[in-house]
């Protein structure tokens, strides 16, 4: 991660008064390493998003599927039918 991005994240964490110190600490630990995140969570490191565990012997891995869009209508004030287009990918 480049320094500019790291500084931006740290500034936003510092500016967000709704975020608890422990939540901010978890974000910083996650930026550091899986091991640091595991320590911050009080246990072993958990896999990051995008990391897929190896399937057990004899078990076929599930096929990957990605959303291309979400369409809602009449949900929580949305009213008319609206579609949010997404770029498919992990």
PDB file of N, CA, C and O in Angstrom, chain B, residues numbered from 101:
ATOM      1  N   UNK B 101       0.854  -1.165   0.000  1.00  0.00           N
ATOM      2  CA  UNK B 101       0.000   0.000   0.000  1.00  0.00           C
ATOM      3  C   UNK B 101       0.899   1.227   0.000  1.00  0.00           C
ATOM      4  O   UNK B 101       1.884   1.294   0.735  1.00  0.00           O
ATOM      5  N   UNK B 102       0.543   2.201  -0.840  1.00  0.00           N
ATOM      6  CA  UNK B 102       1.392   3.388  -0.881  1.00  0.00           C
ATOM      7  C   UNK B 102       1.098   4.312   0.303  1.00  0.00           C
ATOM      8  O   UNK B 102       0.038   4.228   0.922  1.00  0.00           O
ATOM      9  N   UNK B 103       2.041   5.183   0.602  1.00  0.00           N
ATOM     10  CA  UNK B 103       1.940   6.053   1.768  1.00  0.00           C
ATOM     11  C   UNK B 103       0.755   7.007   1.700  1.00  0.00           C
ATOM     12  O   UNK B 103       0.142   7.301   2.726  1.00  0.00           O
ATOM     13  N   UNK B 104       0.425   7.494   0.512  1.00  0.00           N
ATOM     14  CA  UNK B 104      -0.692   8.430   0.368  1.00  0.00           C
ATOM     15  C   UNK B 104      -2.007   7.764   0.761  1.00  0.00           C
ATOM     16  O   UNK B 104      -2.828   8.367   1.453  1.00  0.00           O
ATOM     17  N   UNK B 105      -2.208   6.529   0.324  1.00  0.00           N
ATOM     18  CA  UNK B 105      -3.430   5.803   0.671  1.00  0.00           C
ATOM     19  C   UNK B 105      -3.470   5.513   2.165  1.00  0.00           C
ATOM     20  O   UNK B 105      -4.505   5.698   2.805  1.00  0.00           O
ATOM     21  N   UNK B 106      -2.369   5.069   2.717  1.00  0.00           N
ATOM     22  CA  UNK B 106      -2.307   4.796   4.146  1.00  0.00           C
ATOM     23  C   UNK B 106      -2.620   6.050   4.949  1.00  0.00           C
ATOM     24  O   UNK B 106      -3.402   5.996   5.898  1.00  0.00           O
ATOM     25  N   UNK B 107      -2.023   7.175   4.584  1.00  0.00           N
ATOM     26  CA  UNK B 107      -2.289   8.428   5.292  1.00  0.00           C
ATOM     27  C   UNK B 107      -3.747   8.832   5.182  1.00  0.00           C
ATOM     28  O   UNK B 107      -4.326   9.320   6.152  1.00  0.00           O
ATOM     29  N   UNK B 108      -4.350   8.638   4.018  1.00  0.00           N
ATOM     30  CA  UNK B 108      -5.770   8.966   3.829  1.00  0.00           C
ATOM     31  C   UNK B 108      -6.643   8.124   4.751  1.00  0.00           C
ATOM     32  O   UNK B 108      -7.560   8.642   5.388  1.00  0.00           O
ATOM     33  N   UNK B 109      -6.361   6.839   4.822  1.00  0.00           N
ATOM     34  CA  UNK B 109      -7.133   5.948   5.695  1.00  0.00           C
ATOM     35  C   UNK B 109      -6.970   6.359   7.149  1.00  0.00           C
ATOM     36  O   UNK B 109      -7.956   6.438   7.882  1.00  0.00           O
ATOM     37  N   UNK B 110      -5.749   6.619   7.573  1.00  0.00           N
ATOM     38  CA  UNK B 110      -5.505   7.012   8.963  1.00  0.00           C
ATOM     39  C   UNK B 110      -6.190   8.334   9.301  1.00  0.00           C
ATOM     40  O   UNK B 110      -6.730   8.483  10.397  1.00  0.00           O
ATOM     41  N   UNK B 111      -6.177   9.296   8.375  1.00  0.00           N
ATOM     42  CA  UNK B 111      -6.856  10.567   8.604  1.00  0.00           C
ATOM     43  C   UNK B 111      -8.356  10.370   8.743  1.00  0.00           C
ATOM     44  O   UNK B 111      -8.990  10.988   9.599  1.00  0.00           O
ATOM     45  N   UNK B 112      -8.925   9.515   7.907  1.00  0.00           N
ATOM     46  CA  UNK B 112     -10.368   9.263   7.982  1.00  0.00           C
ATOM     47  C   UNK B 112     -10.743   8.542   9.271  1.00  0.00           C
ATOM     48  O   UNK B 112     -11.779   8.832   9.870  1.00  0.00           O
ATOM     49  N   UNK B 113      -9.908   7.610   9.694  1.00  0.00           N
ATOM     50  CA  UNK B 113     -10.160   6.927  10.962  1.00  0.00           C
ATOM     51  C   UNK B 113     -10.144   7.922  12.120  1.00  0.00           C
ATOM     52  O   UNK B 113     -10.983   7.862  13.019  1.00  0.00           O
ATOM     53  N   UNK B 114      -9.184   8.829  12.082  1.00  0.00           N
ATOM     54  CA  UNK B 114      -9.051   9.824  13.132  1.00  0.00           C
ATOM     55  C   UNK B 114     -10.229  10.806  13.140  1.00  0.00           C
ATOM     56  O   UNK B 114     -10.662  11.255  14.201  1.00  0.00           O
ATOM     57  N   UNK B 115     -10.737  11.132  11.958  1.00  0.00           N
ATOM     58  CA  UNK B 115     -11.818  12.117  11.838  1.00  0.00           C
ATOM     59  C   UNK B 115     -13.191  11.537  12.154  1.00  0.00           C
ATOM     60  O   UNK B 115     -14.108  12.285  12.491  1.00  0.00           O
ATOM     61  N   UNK B 116     -13.351  10.220  12.051  1.00  0.00           N
ATOM     62  CA  UNK B 116     -14.660   9.591  12.255  1.00  0.00           C
ATOM     63  C   UNK B 116     -14.936   9.403  13.740  1.00  0.00           C
ATOM     64  O   UNK B 116     -14.450   8.453  14.355  1.00  0.00           O
ATOM     65  N   UNK B 117     -15.707  10.300  14.304  1.00  0.00           N
ATOM     66  CA  UNK B 117     -16.017  10.253  15.749  1.00  0.00           C
ATOM     67  C   UNK B 117     -17.001   9.146  16.105  1.00  0.00           C
ATOM     68  O   UNK B 117     -17.138   8.798  17.278  1.00  0.00           O
ATOM     69  N   UNK B 118     -17.696   8.581  15.100  1.00  0.00           N
ATOM     70  CA  UNK B 118     -18.652   7.514  15.384  1.00  0.00           C
ATOM     71  C   UNK B 118     -17.962   6.151  15.509  1.00  0.00           C
ATOM     72  O   UNK B 118     -18.572   5.186  15.971  1.00  0.00           O
ATOM     73  N   UNK B 119     -16.708   6.074  15.104  1.00  0.00           N
ATOM     74  CA  UNK B 119     -15.962   4.822  15.128  1.00  0.00           C
ATOM     75  C   UNK B 119     -15.238   4.677  16.461  1.00  0.00           C
ATOM     76  O   UNK B 119     -14.526   5.585  16.889  1.00  0.00           O
ATOM     77  N   UNK B 120     -15.421   3.540  17.109  1.00  0.00           N
ATOM     78  CA  UNK B 120     -14.750   3.313  18.389  1.00  0.00           C
ATOM     79  C   UNK B 120     -13.242   3.140  18.174  1.00  0.00           C
ATOM     80  O   UNK B 120     -12.781   2.820  17.079  1.00  0.00           O
ATOM     81  N   UNK B 121     -12.494   3.364  19.255  1.00  0.00           N
ATOM     82  CA  UNK B 121     -11.036   3.192  19.164  1.00  0.00           C
ATOM     83  C   UNK B 121     -10.681   1.745  18.845  1.00  0.00           C
ATOM     84  O   UNK B 121      -9.736   1.489  18.100  1.00  0.00           O
ATOM     85  N   UNK B 122     -11.436   0.791  19.409  1.00  0.00           N
ATOM     86  CA  UNK B 122     -11.125  -0.619  19.146  1.00  0.00           C
ATOM     87  C   UNK B 122     -11.397  -0.974  17.683  1.00  0.00           C
ATOM     88  O   UNK B 122     -10.664  -1.771  17.098  1.00  0.00           O
ATOM     89  N   UNK B 123     -12.443  -0.392  17.085  1.00  0.00           N
ATOM     90  CA  UNK B 123     -12.718  -0.648  15.663  1.00  0.00           C
ATOM     91  C   UNK B 123     -11.611  -0.056  14.800  1.00  0.00           C
ATOM     92  O   UNK B 123     -11.155  -0.691  13.850  1.00  0.00           O
ATOM     93  N   UNK B 124     -11.176   1.163  15.129  1.00  0.00           N
ATOM     94  CA  UNK B 124     -10.084   1.791  14.382  1.00  0.00           C
ATOM     95  C   UNK B 124      -8.805   0.969  14.521  1.00  0.00           C
ATOM     96  O   UNK B 124      -8.057   0.816  13.555  1.00  0.00           O
ATOM     97  N   UNK B 125      -8.552   0.440  15.716  1.00  0.00           N
ATOM     98  CA  UNK B 125      -7.372  -0.397  15.931  1.00  0.00           C
ATOM     99  C   UNK B 125      -7.419  -1.657  15.060  1.00  0.00           C
ATOM    100  O   UNK B 125      -6.391  -2.103  14.551  1.00  0.00           O
ATOM    101  N   UNK B 126      -8.618  -2.228  14.893  1.00  0.00           N
ATOM    102  CA  UNK B 126      -8.757  -3.408  14.042  1.00  0.00           C
ATOM    103  C   UNK B 126      -8.451  -3.077  12.586  1.00  0.00           C
ATOM    104  O   UNK B 126      -7.813  -3.866  11.889  1.00  0.00           O
ATOM    105  N   UNK B 127      -8.906  -1.907  12.124  1.00  0.00           N
ATOM    106  CA  UNK B 127      -8.626  -1.497  10.747  1.00  0.00           C
ATOM    107  C   UNK B 127      -7.123  -1.331  10.546  1.00  0.00           C
ATOM    108  O   UNK B 127      -6.568  -1.796   9.551  1.00  0.00           O
ATOM    109  N   UNK B 128      -6.470  -0.666  11.497  1.00  0.00           N
ATOM    110  CA  UNK B 128      -5.027  -0.447  11.391  1.00  0.00           C
ATOM    111  C   UNK B 128      -4.289  -1.786  11.412  1.00  0.00           C
ATOM    112  O   UNK B 128      -3.343  -1.987  10.651  1.00  0.00           O
ATOM    113  N   UNK B 129      -4.716  -2.691  12.275  1.00  0.00           N
ATOM    114  CA  UNK B 129      -4.084  -4.011  12.344  1.00  0.00           C
ATOM    115  C   UNK B 129      -4.279  -4.766  11.026  1.00  0.00           C
ATOM    116  O   UNK B 129      -3.357  -5.427  10.549  1.00  0.00           O
ATOM    117  N   UNK B 130      -5.478  -4.669  10.435  1.00  0.00           N
ATOM    118  CA  UNK B 130      -5.744  -5.347   9.164  1.00  0.00           C
ATOM    119  C   UNK B 130      -4.867  -4.790   8.049  1.00  0.00           C
ATOM    120  O   UNK B 130      -4.462  -5.524   7.148  1.00  0.00           O
ATOM    121  N   UNK B 131      -4.575  -3.502   8.109  1.00  0.00           N
ATOM    122  CA  UNK B 131      -3.693  -2.896   7.114  1.00  0.00           C
ATOM    123  C   UNK B 131      -2.260  -3.395   7.269  1.00  0.00           C
ATOM    124  O   UNK B 131      -1.502  -3.453   6.301  1.00  0.00           O
ATOM    125  N   UNK B 132      -1.901  -3.753   8.497  1.00  0.00           N
ATOM    126  CA  UNK B 132      -0.540  -4.191   8.777  1.00  0.00           C
ATOM    127  C   UNK B 132      -0.291  -5.608   8.273  1.00  0.00           C
ATOM    128  O   UNK B 132       0.560  -5.822   7.409  1.00  0.00           O
ATOM    129  N   UNK B 133      -1.036  -6.581   8.815  1.00  0.00           N
ATOM    130  CA  UNK B 133      -0.820  -7.975   8.417  1.00  0.00           C
ATOM    131  C   UNK B 133      -1.920  -8.853   8.997  1.00  0.00           C
ATOM    132  O   UNK B 133      -2.652  -8.443   9.897  1.00  0.00           O
ATOM    133  N   UNK B 134      -2.024 -10.068   8.466  1.00  0.00           N
ATOM    134  CA  UNK B 134      -2.976 -11.029   9.015  1.00  0.00           C
ATOM    135  C   UNK B 134      -2.644 -11.348  10.473  1.00  0.00           C
ATOM    136  O   UNK B 134      -3.533 -11.512  11.308  1.00  0.00           O
ATOM    137  N   UNK B 135      -1.342 -11.429  10.757  1.00  0.00           N
ATOM    138  CA  UNK B 135      -0.921 -11.746  12.117  1.00  0.00           C
ATOM    139  C   UNK B 135      -1.314 -10.631  13.088  1.00  0.00           C
ATOM    140  O   UNK B 135      -1.805 -10.900  14.184  1.00  0.00           O
ATOM    141  N   UNK B 136      -1.096  -9.383  12.681  1.00  0.00           N
ATOM    142  CA  UNK B 136      -1.462  -8.249  13.536  1.00  0.00           C
ATOM    143  C   UNK B 136      -2.971  -8.215  13.760  1.00  0.00           C
ATOM    144  O   UNK B 136      -3.430  -7.918  14.863  1.00  0.00           O
ATOM    145  N   UNK B 137      -3.740  -8.518  12.717  1.00  0.00           N
ATOM    146  CA  UNK B 137      -5.194  -8.553  12.859  1.00  0.00           C
ATOM    147  C   UNK B 137      -5.611  -9.665  13.810  1.00  0.00           C
ATOM    148  O   UNK B 137      -6.486  -9.469  14.653  1.00  0.00           O
ATOM    149  N   UNK B 138      -4.992 -10.827  13.677  1.00  0.00           N
ATOM    150  CA  UNK B 138      -5.297 -11.930  14.581  1.00  0.00           C
ATOM    151  C   UNK B 138      -5.022 -11.573  16.028  1.00  0.00           C
ATOM    152  O   UNK B 138      -5.821 -11.883  16.911  1.00  0.00           O
ATOM    153  N   UNK B 139      -3.895 -10.922  16.273  1.00  0.00           N
ATOM    154  CA  UNK B 139      -3.561 -10.492  17.631  1.00  0.00           C
ATOM    155  C   UNK B 139      -4.565  -9.469  18.142  1.00  0.00           C
ATOM    156  O   UNK B 139      -4.997  -9.544  19.292  1.00  0.00           O
ATOM    157  N   UNK B 140      -4.941  -8.510  17.289  1.00  0.00           N
ATOM    158  CA  UNK B 140      -5.886  -7.474  17.688  1.00  0.00           C
ATOM    159  C   UNK B 140      -7.255  -8.066  18.006  1.00  0.00           C
ATOM    160  O   UNK B 140      -7.998  -7.532  18.829  1.00  0.00           O
ATOM    161  N   UNK B 141      -7.581  -9.177  17.343  1.00  0.00           N
ATOM    162  CA  UNK B 141      -8.865  -9.827  17.580  1.00  0.00           C
ATOM    163  C   UNK B 141      -8.797 -10.809  18.746  1.00  0.00           C
ATOM    164  O   UNK B 141      -9.805 -11.388  19.149  1.00  0.00           O
ATOM    165  N   UNK B 142      -7.603 -10.983  19.273  1.00  0.00           N
ATOM    166  CA  UNK B 142      -7.461 -11.863  20.425  1.00  0.00           C
ATOM    167  C   UNK B 142      -7.373 -13.334  20.077  1.00  0.00           C
ATOM    168  O   UNK B 142      -7.637 -14.184  20.928  1.00  0.00           O
ATOM    169  N   UNK B 143      -7.014 -13.648  18.865  1.00  0.00           N
ATOM    170  CA  UNK B 143      -6.909 -15.038  18.450  1.00  0.00           C
ATOM    171  C   UNK B 143      -5.991 -15.164  17.266  1.00  0.00           C
ATOM    172  O   UNK B 143      -5.123 -14.321  17.039  1.00  0.00           O
ATOM    173  N   UNK B 144      -6.188 -16.221  16.515  1.00  0.00           N
ATOM    174  CA  UNK B 144      -5.334 -16.440  15.344  1.00  0.00           C
ATOM    175  C   UNK B 144      -5.842 -15.610  14.180  1.00  0.00           C
ATOM    176  O   UNK B 144      -6.995 -15.179  14.161  1.00  0.00           O
ATOM    177  N   UNK B 145      -4.985 -15.397  13.230  1.00  0.00           N
ATOM    178  CA  UNK B 145      -5.334 -14.590  12.066  1.00  0.00           C
ATOM    179  C   UNK B 145      -6.431 -15.274  11.268  1.00  0.00           C
ATOM    180  O   UNK B 145      -6.413 -16.491  11.084  1.00  0.00           O
ATOM    181  N   UNK B 146      -7.376 -14.490  10.801  1.00  0.00           N
ATOM    182  CA  UNK B 146      -8.427 -15.030   9.941  1.00  0.00           C
ATOM    183  C   UNK B 146      -8.094 -14.683   8.501  1.00  0.00           C
ATOM    184  O   UNK B 146      -7.427 -13.681   8.245  1.00  0.00           O
ATOM    185  N   UNK B 147      -8.553 -15.500   7.553  1.00  0.00           N
ATOM    186  CA  UNK B 147      -8.213 -15.219   6.163  1.00  0.00           C
ATOM    187  C   UNK B 147      -8.819 -13.915   5.685  1.00  0.00           C
ATOM    188  O   UNK B 147      -9.924 -13.556   6.094  1.00  0.00           O
ATOM    189  N   UNK B 148      -8.117 -13.210   4.833  1.00  0.00           N
ATOM    190  CA  UNK B 148      -8.613 -11.952   4.274  1.00  0.00           C
ATOM    191  C   UNK B 148      -9.630 -12.229   3.192  1.00  0.00           C
ATOM    192  O   UNK B 148      -9.722 -13.345   2.680  1.00  0.00           O
ATOM    193  N   UNK B 149     -10.400 -11.200   2.844  1.00  0.00           N
ATOM    194  CA  UNK B 149     -11.343 -11.326   1.743  1.00  0.00           C
ATOM    195  C   UNK B 149     -10.577 -11.714   0.494  1.00  0.00           C
ATOM    196  O   UNK B 149      -9.483 -11.208   0.244  1.00  0.00           O
ATOM    197  N   UNK B 150     -11.141 -12.594  -0.272  1.00  0.00           N
ATOM    198  CA  UNK B 150     -10.493 -13.018  -1.503  1.00  0.00           C
ATOM    199  C   UNK B 150      -9.639 -14.258  -1.308  1.00  0.00           C
ATOM    200  O   UNK B 150      -9.343 -14.960  -2.275  1.00  0.00           O
ATOM    201  N   UNK B 151      -9.237 -14.540  -0.071  1.00  0.00           N
ATOM    202  CA  UNK B 151      -8.452 -15.742   0.189  1.00  0.00           C
ATOM    203  C   UNK B 151      -9.426 -16.908   0.324  1.00  0.00           C
ATOM    204  O   UNK B 151     -10.357 -16.864   1.128  1.00  0.00           O
ATOM    205  N   UNK B 152      -9.200 -17.940  -0.465  1.00  0.00           N
ATOM    206  CA  UNK B 152     -10.094 -19.086  -0.426  1.00  0.00           C
ATOM    207  C   UNK B 152      -9.368 -20.278   0.156  1.00  0.00           C
ATOM    208  O   UNK B 152      -8.285 -20.629  -0.311  1.00  0.00           O
ATOM    209  N   UNK B 153      -9.950 -20.918   1.182  1.00  0.00           N
ATOM    210  CA  UNK B 153      -9.318 -22.105   1.742  1.00  0.00           C
ATOM    211  C   UNK B 153      -9.354 -23.250   0.739  1.00  0.00           C
ATOM    212  O   UNK B 153     -10.228 -23.308  -0.127  1.00  0.00           O
ATOM    213  N   UNK B 154      -8.410 -24.140   0.867  1.00  0.00           N
ATOM    214  CA  UNK B 154      -8.363 -25.306  -0.002  1.00  0.00           C
ATOM    215  C   UNK B 154      -9.508 -26.241   0.393  1.00  0.00           C
ATOM    216  O   UNK B 154      -9.744 -26.455   1.582  1.00  0.00           O
ATOM    217  N   UNK B 155     -10.226 -26.805  -0.598  1.00  0.00           N
ATOM    218  CA  UNK B 155     -11.311 -27.729  -0.270  1.00  0.00           C
ATOM    219  C   UNK B 155     -10.759 -29.031   0.290  1.00  0.00           C
ATOM    220  O   UNK B 155      -9.632 -29.421  -0.014  1.00  0.00           O
ATOM    221  N   UNK B 156     -11.559 -29.695   1.105  1.00  0.00           N
ATOM    222  CA  UNK B 156     -11.156 -30.985   1.670  1.00  0.00           C
ATOM    223  C   UNK B 156     -11.016 -31.991   0.537  1.00  0.00           C
ATOM    224  O   UNK B 156     -11.622 -31.834  -0.522  1.00  0.00           O
ATOM    225  N   UNK B 157     -10.224 -33.011   0.764  1.00  0.00           N
ATOM    226  CA  UNK B 157      -9.994 -34.023  -0.265  1.00  0.00           C
ATOM    227  C   UNK B 157     -11.309 -34.658  -0.681  1.00  0.00           C
ATOM    228  O   UNK B 157     -12.107 -35.063   0.164  1.00  0.00           O
ATOM    229  N   UNK B 158     -11.530 -34.743  -1.975  1.00  0.00           N
ATOM    230  CA  UNK B 158     -12.758 -35.342  -2.493  1.00  0.00           C
ATOM    231  C   UNK B 158     -13.924 -34.374  -2.605  1.00  0.00           C
ATOM    232  O   UNK B 158     -14.990 -34.750  -3.092  1.00  0.00           O
ATOM    233  N   UNK B 159     -13.745 -33.146  -2.169  1.00  0.00           N
ATOM    234  CA  UNK B 159     -14.811 -32.151  -2.238  1.00  0.00           C
ATOM    235  C   UNK B 159     -14.511 -31.188  -3.364  1.00  0.00           C
ATOM    236  O   UNK B 159     -13.424 -30.612  -3.423  1.00  0.00           O
ATOM    237  N   UNK B 160     -15.471 -31.010  -4.262  1.00  0.00           N
ATOM    238  CA  UNK B 160     -15.278 -30.067  -5.358  1.00  0.00           C
ATOM    239  C   UNK B 160     -15.540 -28.653  -4.867  1.00  0.00           C
ATOM    240  O   UNK B 160     -16.509 -28.430  -4.141  1.00  0.00           O
ATOM    241  N   UNK B 161     -14.701 -27.690  -5.243  1.00  0.00           N
ATOM    242  CA  UNK B 161     -14.944 -26.312  -4.830  1.00  0.00           C
ATOM    243  C   UNK B 161     -16.194 -25.772  -5.515  1.00  0.00           C
ATOM    244  O   UNK B 161     -16.520 -26.165  -6.635  1.00  0.00           O
ATOM    245  N   UNK B 162     -16.886 -24.874  -4.835  1.00  0.00           N
ATOM    246  CA  UNK B 162     -18.086 -24.254  -5.400  1.00  0.00           C
ATOM    247  C   UNK B 162     -17.704 -23.357  -6.565  1.00  0.00           C
ATOM    248  O   UNK B 162     -16.609 -22.795  -6.596  1.00  0.00           O
ATOM    249  N   UNK B 163     -18.601 -23.229  -7.509  1.00  0.00           N
ATOM    250  CA  UNK B 163     -18.375 -22.332  -8.639  1.00  0.00           C
ATOM    251  C   UNK B 163     -18.446 -20.890  -8.138  1.00  0.00           C
ATOM    252  O   UNK B 163     -19.208 -20.578  -7.223  1.00  0.00           O
ATOM    253  N   UNK B 164     -17.652 -20.027  -8.739  1.00  0.00           N
ATOM    254  CA  UNK B 164     -17.681 -18.623  -8.352  1.00  0.00           C
ATOM    255  C   UNK B 164     -18.819 -17.920  -9.080  1.00  0.00           C
ATOM    256  O   UNK B 164     -19.095 -18.211 -10.244  1.00  0.00           O
ATOM    257  N   UNK B 165     -19.472 -17.004  -8.397  1.00  0.00           N
ATOM    258  CA  UNK B 165     -20.538 -16.215  -9.002  1.00  0.00           C
ATOM    259  C   UNK B 165     -20.380 -14.780  -8.529  1.00  0.00           C
ATOM    260  O   UNK B 165     -20.060 -14.537  -7.366  1.00  0.00           O
ATOM    261  N   UNK B 166     -20.602 -13.837  -9.421  1.00  0.00           N
ATOM    262  CA  UNK B 166     -20.459 -12.427  -9.101  1.00  0.00           C
ATOM    263  C   UNK B 166     -21.718 -11.670  -9.502  1.00  0.00           C
ATOM    264  O   UNK B 166     -22.321 -11.965 -10.534  1.00  0.00           O
ATOM    265  N   UNK B 167     -22.107 -10.714  -8.702  1.00  0.00           N
ATOM    266  CA  UNK B 167     -23.267  -9.886  -8.999  1.00  0.00           C
ATOM    267  C   UNK B 167     -22.931  -8.882 -10.092  1.00  0.00           C
ATOM    268  O   UNK B 167     -21.841  -8.310 -10.108  1.00  0.00           O
ATOM    269  N   UNK B 168     -23.867  -8.674 -11.000  1.00  0.00           N
ATOM    270  CA  UNK B 168     -23.696  -7.652 -12.026  1.00  0.00           C
ATOM    271  C   UNK B 168     -24.565  -6.439 -11.730  1.00  0.00           C
ATOM    272  O   UNK B 168     -24.374  -5.374 -12.316  1.00  0.00           O
ATOM    273  N   UNK B 169     -25.522  -6.601 -10.815  1.00  0.00           N
ATOM    274  CA  UNK B 169     -26.377  -5.480 -10.451  1.00  0.00           C
ATOM    275  C   UNK B 169     -27.369  -5.878  -9.378  1.00  0.00           C
ATOM    276  O   UNK B 169     -27.609  -7.060  -9.132  1.00  0.00           O
ATOM    277  N   UNK B 170     -27.940  -4.866  -8.746  1.00  0.00           N
ATOM    278  CA  UNK B 170     -28.967  -5.063  -7.726  1.00  0.00           C
ATOM    279  C   UNK B 170     -30.131  -4.157  -8.098  1.00  0.00           C
ATOM    280  O   UNK B 170     -29.948  -2.962  -8.331  1.00  0.00           O
ATOM    281  N   UNK B 171     -31.329  -4.731  -8.152  1.00  0.00           N
ATOM    282  CA  UNK B 171     -32.517  -3.961  -8.481  1.00  0.00           C
ATOM    283  C   UNK B 171     -33.478  -4.022  -7.302  1.00  0.00           C
ATOM    284  O   UNK B 171     -33.765  -5.101  -6.783  1.00  0.00           O
ATOM    285  N   UNK B 172     -33.975  -2.858  -6.880  1.00  0.00           N
ATOM    286  CA  UNK B 172     -34.936  -2.789  -5.779  1.00  0.00           C
ATOM    287  C   UNK B 172     -36.104  -1.899  -6.189  1.00  0.00           C
ATOM    288  O   UNK B 172     -35.993  -1.047  -7.070  1.00  0.00           O
ATOM    289  N   UNK B 173     -37.232  -2.132  -5.510  1.00  0.00           N
ATOM    290  CA  UNK B 173     -38.425  -1.329  -5.768  1.00  0.00           C
ATOM    291  C   UNK B 173     -39.231  -1.276  -4.477  1.00  0.00           C
ATOM    292  O   UNK B 173     -39.522  -2.312  -3.878  1.00  0.00           O
ATOM    293  N   UNK B 174     -39.591  -0.069  -4.049  1.00  0.00           N
ATOM    294  CA  UNK B 174     -40.428   0.094  -2.871  1.00  0.00           C
ATOM    295  C   UNK B 174     -39.782  -0.355  -1.570  1.00  0.00           C
ATOM    296  O   UNK B 174     -40.485  -0.743  -0.637  1.00  0.00           O
ATOM    297  N   UNK B 175     -38.488  -0.312  -1.492  1.00  0.00           N
ATOM    298  CA  UNK B 175     -37.776  -0.745  -0.283  1.00  0.00           C
ATOM    299  C   UNK B 175     -37.188   0.452   0.427  1.00  0.00           C
ATOM    300  O   UNK B 175     -36.384   1.181  -0.154  1.00  0.00           O
ATOM    301  N   UNK B 176     -37.572   0.670   1.675  1.00  0.00           N
ATOM    302  CA  UNK B 176     -37.036   1.743   2.514  1.00  0.00           C
ATOM    303  C   UNK B 176     -36.948   3.082   1.794  1.00  0.00           C
ATOM    304  O   UNK B 176     -35.900   3.726   1.791  1.00  0.00           O
ATOM    305  N   UNK B 177     -38.026   3.485   1.200  1.00  0.00           N
ATOM    306  CA  UNK B 177     -38.063   4.794   0.576  1.00  0.00           C
ATOM    307  C   UNK B 177     -37.491   4.862  -0.824  1.00  0.00           C
ATOM    308  O   UNK B 177     -37.382   5.954  -1.381  1.00  0.00           O
ATOM    309  N   UNK B 178     -37.120   3.733  -1.417  1.00  0.00           N
ATOM    310  CA  UNK B 178     -36.580   3.754  -2.769  1.00  0.00           C
ATOM    311  C   UNK B 178     -37.678   4.137  -3.754  1.00  0.00           C
ATOM    312  O   UNK B 178     -37.425   4.867  -4.712  1.00  0.00           O
ATOM    313  N   UNK B 179     -38.889   3.651  -3.525  1.00  0.00           N
ATOM    314  CA  UNK B 179     -40.004   3.992  -4.406  1.00  0.00           C
ATOM    315  C   UNK B 179     -39.921   3.265  -5.728  1.00  0.00           C
ATOM    316  O   UNK B 179     -40.019   2.039  -5.779  1.00  0.00           O
ATOM    317  N   UNK B 180     -39.733   4.039  -6.830  1.00  0.00           N
ATOM    318  CA  UNK B 180     -39.656   3.452  -8.160  1.00  0.00           C
ATOM    319  C   UNK B 180     -38.533   2.421  -8.249  1.00  0.00           C
ATOM    320  O   UNK B 180     -37.578   2.432  -7.472  1.00  0.00           O
ATOM    321  N   UNK B 181     -38.687   1.556  -9.203  1.00  0.00           N
ATOM    322  CA  UNK B 181     -37.666   0.527  -9.453  1.00  0.00           C
ATOM    323  C   UNK B 181     -36.339   1.199  -9.802  1.00  0.00           C
ATOM    324  O   UNK B 181     -36.289   2.044 -10.696  1.00  0.00           O
ATOM    325  N   UNK B 182     -35.271   0.830  -9.105  1.00  0.00           N
ATOM    326  CA  UNK B 182     -33.933   1.366  -9.343  1.00  0.00           C
ATOM    327  C   UNK B 182     -32.946   0.206  -9.429  1.00  0.00           C
ATOM    328  O   UNK B 182     -33.092  -0.809  -8.748  1.00  0.00           O
ATOM    329  N   UNK B 183     -31.948   0.382 -10.275  1.00  0.00           N
ATOM    330  CA  UNK B 183     -30.924  -0.643 -10.441  1.00  0.00           C
ATOM    331  C   UNK B 183     -29.546  -0.031 -10.210  1.00  0.00           C
ATOM    332  O   UNK B 183     -29.215   1.021 -10.757  1.00  0.00           O
ATOM    333  N   UNK B 184     -28.762  -0.706  -9.398  1.00  0.00           N
ATOM    334  CA  UNK B 184     -27.372  -0.331  -9.174  1.00  0.00           C
ATOM    335  C   UNK B 184     -26.520  -1.319  -9.947  1.00  0.00           C
ATOM    336  O   UNK B 184     -26.468  -2.499  -9.602  1.00  0.00           O
ATOM    337  N   UNK B 185     -25.856  -0.849 -10.985  1.00  0.00           N
ATOM    338  CA  UNK B 185     -24.978  -1.698 -11.786  1.00  0.00           C
ATOM    339  C   UNK B 185     -23.670  -1.901 -11.040  1.00  0.00           C
ATOM    340  O   UNK B 185     -23.137  -0.960 -10.451  1.00  0.00           O
ATOM    341  N   UNK B 186     -23.150  -3.121 -11.060  1.00  0.00           N
ATOM    342  CA  UNK B 186     -21.907  -3.459 -10.375  1.00  0.00           C
ATOM    343  C   UNK B 186     -20.906  -4.029 -11.368  1.00  0.00           C
ATOM    344  O   UNK B 186     -21.285  -4.643 -12.366  1.00  0.00           O
ATOM    345  N   UNK B 187     -19.638  -3.821 -11.087  1.00  0.00           N
ATOM    346  CA  UNK B 187     -18.587  -4.437 -11.890  1.00  0.00           C
ATOM    347  C   UNK B 187     -18.328  -5.812 -11.305  1.00  0.00           C
ATOM    348  O   UNK B 187     -17.829  -5.907 -10.183  1.00  0.00           O
ATOM    349  N   UNK B 188     -18.652  -6.897 -12.032  1.00  0.00           N
ATOM    350  CA  UNK B 188     -18.482  -8.235 -11.478  1.00  0.00           C
ATOM    351  C   UNK B 188     -17.014  -8.517 -11.162  1.00  0.00           C
ATOM    352  O   UNK B 188     -16.122  -8.127 -11.915  1.00  0.00           O
ATOM    353  N   UNK B 189     -16.775  -9.193 -10.051  1.00  0.00           N
ATOM    354  CA  UNK B 189     -15.429  -9.593  -9.677  1.00  0.00           C
ATOM    355  C   UNK B 189     -15.338  -9.868  -8.193  1.00  0.00           C
ATOM    356  O   UNK B 189     -16.254  -9.541  -7.438  1.00  0.00           O
ATOM    357  N   UNK B 190     -14.249 -10.463  -7.774  1.00  0.00           N
ATOM    358  CA  UNK B 190     -14.099 -10.782  -6.346  1.00  0.00           C
ATOM    359  C   UNK B 190     -13.977  -9.532  -5.501  1.00  0.00           C
ATOM    360  O   UNK B 190     -13.844  -9.622  -4.281  1.00  0.00           O
TER     361      UNK B 190
END
